[in-house]
């Protein structure tokens, strides 16, 4: 797993904005209404796509050489660079909402005792998964 990735992105000027294609990363196709937003969206999409590939243990391909990319008349290529460590850290600290069911009598007792359900579940999962 690398910390920095640089991939070429093809920016295609369309009637209603800019379509972005990463030739080496099928499915990573952001778009934007103007060039400034396109640059931002390309970087965000690349971060998310590569992070997803890392999490799924997919092999990340080597980027196509800049000079090997064939462009159409309304296209230009730009190299997009992302630095993964801060993004990975942010994603690992992200909380997810879970819906669960417990018996009513336990819920009543826990609420009466002022139990923090989220903290209790986190502590129990850490212990159960031997993550301490």
Buried (B, 14 or more C-beta within 10 A) or exposed (E): EEEEBEBBBBBBEEEEBBBBBBBBBEEBBBBBEEBEBBBEBBBBBBBBBBBEBBEEEEEBEEBBEEEEBEEEEEBEBBEBEBEBEEBBEEBEEEEEEEEEEEEEEEEEEBEEEEEEEEEEEEEEEEEEEEEE
